[in-house]
């Protein structure tokens, strides 16, 4: 990997740094463990801020986990339509679908 990296021009190296996709590369076990530790620390920090912040102020966004090889980005969920909302409402309130 170092040989490939050293063969890049500074412009190519900068472009790779900006648009690199870690989910398409290979990681060692150490890198996976370090990403897990990083995610855990971000979650702890988020929980600490939420627990100690005033409920009137803006709430921080939940941190996204570090992208890992072979795993795509977060999926966008489709919005619920009116018929699905009615069915869900009936199920929640004890009615049969």
Wavefront OBJ file of the C-alpha trace (Angstrom):
o trace
v 0.000 0.000 0.000
v 2.808 2.437 0.776
v 4.300 1.897 -2.692
v 0.970 2.713 -4.305
v 0.535 5.758 -2.129
v 4.042 7.010 -2.892
v 3.405 6.667 -6.642
v 0.569 9.207 -6.509
v 1.128 12.843 -7.373
v 0.235 15.347 -4.644
v -2.956 16.265 -6.545
v -4.010 12.615 -6.886
v -3.209 12.032 -3.219
v -5.339 15.023 -2.184
v -8.243 13.859 -4.381
v -8.016 10.370 -2.876
v -8.059 11.856 0.629
v -11.156 13.942 -0.142
v -13.187 11.350 -2.008
v -11.801 8.128 -0.550
v -14.281 5.425 0.368
v -13.099 3.446 3.388
v -15.950 0.961 2.945
v -14.296 -0.235 -0.287
v -10.864 -0.880 1.241
v -9.465 -3.548 3.535
v -8.972 -3.062 7.224
v -6.900 -5.032 9.694
v -8.352 -6.312 12.959
v -6.630 -3.439 14.778
v -8.362 -0.889 12.565
v -11.770 -2.508 13.167
v -11.161 -2.488 16.917
v -10.021 1.134 16.840
v -13.137 2.125 14.880
v -15.250 0.366 17.516
v -13.482 2.252 20.290
v -13.981 5.524 18.417
v -17.696 4.820 17.958
v -18.056 3.944 21.641
v -16.348 7.153 22.748
v -18.582 9.219 20.473
v -21.672 7.506 21.924
v -20.478 8.121 25.495
v -19.820 11.779 24.700
v -23.267 12.109 23.090
v -24.987 10.521 26.109
v -23.015 12.706 28.521
v -23.955 15.887 26.658
v -27.627 14.852 26.410
v -27.811 13.926 30.089
v -26.245 17.191 31.245
v -27.817 19.643 28.821
v -30.796 21.842 29.409
v -33.952 20.410 27.846
v -34.819 23.851 26.461
v -31.694 24.173 24.303
v -30.888 22.521 20.999
v -30.253 18.792 21.154
v -27.054 17.412 19.622
v -27.366 14.965 16.747
v -26.570 11.321 17.439
v -23.082 10.522 16.085
v -22.831 8.330 12.997
v -20.576 5.289 13.276
v -17.287 5.304 11.405
v -17.666 3.857 7.924
v -16.236 0.357 7.621
v -15.148 -1.758 4.653
v -17.962 -3.652 2.970
v -20.660 -1.591 4.655
v -22.546 1.050 2.708
v -23.737 4.341 4.094
v -26.931 4.748 6.081
v -30.055 3.857 4.134
v -32.774 6.422 3.615
v -36.174 5.302 4.812
v -39.252 5.875 2.722
v -41.889 8.087 4.285
v -45.043 6.364 5.426
v -48.093 6.929 3.221
v -51.652 7.567 4.414
v -52.849 3.951 4.071
v -49.836 2.638 5.981
v -50.384 5.250 8.687
v -54.033 4.197 9.080
v -53.060 0.514 9.321
v -50.398 1.288 11.885
v -52.812 3.422 13.903
v -55.348 0.564 13.970
v -52.712 -1.959 15.046
v -51.420 0.265 17.837
v -54.931 0.872 19.155
v -55.833 -2.819 19.331
v -57.685 -3.183 16.040
v -57.021 -5.906 13.481
v -55.337 -4.871 10.267
l 1 2 3 4 5 6 7 8 9 10 11 12 13 14 15 16 17 18 19 20 21 22 23 24 25 26 27 28 29 30 31 32 33 34 35 36 37 38 39 40 41 42 43 44 45 46 47 48 49 50 51 52 53 54 55 56 57 58 59 60 61 62 63 64 65 66 67 68 69 70 71 72 73 74 75 76 77 78 79 80 81 82 83 84 85 86 87 88 89 90 91 92 93 94 95 96 97
